[in-house]
Amino acid sequence: MTVKALAVIIALTFSTASLVKAETLTLCGQKVEYNASSNAGNLVGIWIGEIIAFNAAYSVDYSRCWALAIEDVSASGTIKSKLVLADNTKNMHNGTRYGTQGRVLNWPGQLGPGGATLRFASDDGRNSYDLQRQGETKMEGKVVYPTGTGRLFLVKQK
């Protein structure tokens, strides 16, 4: 009897878990598997905007669609998210668009004191994104890459 009860509990656990599925979204032209935590507060969601930056290697200012799909924020402030970059970039001087490598990256971050700031950095520390919340639906911040620096402007979509 105990074995049957255990088997039923295990079966129910797996069938319930399989009902929770990730949503497939298109952000900045890229397909993204998004699985938001339901109890992580108002920071969780889809934040879309653009990066406006200077690429020193090519001496060009550019803009590019940039999205942050925040899936969870732990009690310690660790952010589970996906960084999405479009597969094209606009030259700010002449308006032409050129192809770049679109990306969807798992991108962990950390919430700052009081929850007003967010910091994301690559494992090697060469790329970093520092964001400040501007109310409930906007974020702005600074980007640092090996080839230049820029600004981010994001609006919460969902």
N, C-alpha and C positions, 0 to 999 in steps of 0.2 A: 504494500500500500504506500509506503514512504517513497519508494522508487518511482511509482506512478505519479504521485503528487509532485515530486521533484521534476520529473519529465514534463509535466503540464506547465509548471512554473517556468522552466527553461524555454519551452516552446512559445509561451506567451511573451516572454521577454524578447526573444528574437523576432517574433512577428510584430510587436509594438515598435521595436527599434527600426525595423525595415520600413515603417510608415513615415518616419522622419527622413525626408529626402532633400538634397540640395536643390536649389533653384538654379537653372541655367539662365544667365543674363548676358546681354551684350552691352559692354561698357567700352567706350572709346573704340568701337569697332572690334573688340576682342570678346570671345566667348569666355565666361567666367562661371565656375561652379560656386555658388554662394549659399552658405548654411549659417544663418544668424542664430545666435543664442536668444532665447525668448526672455531671459531675465537679466540682461546685462545693462539696462538703462538706455538713455536717449542718445548716447554716442554711437551705439551700434546702428549701422545702416550703410547706405550707399552715398558716398560723397563724390561729386563730379565737378570738374572745373578745368583749369588749364595752368600749365607752367609757362611762365615767360622768363626766358633766360638768355644768357650770353655764352656762346661757345667760343672760347679763346682760340682753339685750334683752327677754326675757320673764320674767325672775326665776324660772326654773324649773331644778331639777336633773333630769337625764334619763339614761337608758341607751339604748344603741343597739348592735346587732350590728355588729362591725367585723372585717374579715379582711384579712390580708396574704398574698398569694400570691407568695412569693419564688422567682423563676425562675433567677437566676444571681447569683454574686458573683465579680467579677473579681479578679485578683491584686493590683490597686491598692486594692481594697476598695469599688469601686462596686457598688451593689446594683441589680439589675433586678427590679422587682416590680410588682404590681398591688394597689391599695388598693380594698377593697370596702366599701361602706356600705349598710346595710339601708334598705328603703323605709318603715320605720316606727320610731318612737321611743317609749319608755315614760316617762311623767311619774313621777318617783320619789316625789312627794308623795301622789298619789291613785291611781296604778296604771293610769291610762287610757293608751291607745296612740293616737298620731296619725300621720298620713301625712307622710312626708318624702321628698325626692327620693333614690331609690336610685342609687348610682353605682358604676361600675367605672372606675378611672383608672390609667393608666400612671404609676407613682410611683417615680422613681429615688431612691436613698438612698446613704448612705456609712457604711461600717463604721468604728468608732472604734478607737483604739489597743488592740492585743491582742484585738480582735474581741468585746469584751464589751458594746459599745454600738452602737446604730444610730441614725442621724439621717436624717429625711425632712423636706423642707420644700417648700412650693409655690414656683414661680418668683418670685413677688413677695415671698416671705418672710413673708406674713401668717399662714399656717398651718404649724405645725411639730409633728412627732412625735419625741420622744426616748425611745428604748427601751433597757432594760438586760436582758441575758439573765440568767435565773435558772436556770442549769443547761442541759441539752440540750433541754428540752421546754417551757419557760415563758419569757415575757418580760413585763415591766411597764414602764410609762413615763408620760410627761407629754405632754399635748396643749395647744397654744395656738392659739386661733382669735381672729379680731377680736371675736367676740361672747362669748367666755368661755374658760375653761380646764377641764381635766379629767385623768382618769387612764385608762390603757389596761391591760387584763389579757388576755394572749394565751396560748393553749396550742397546741402543734404537733399537728396532726391527721394529717399525712401526710409 
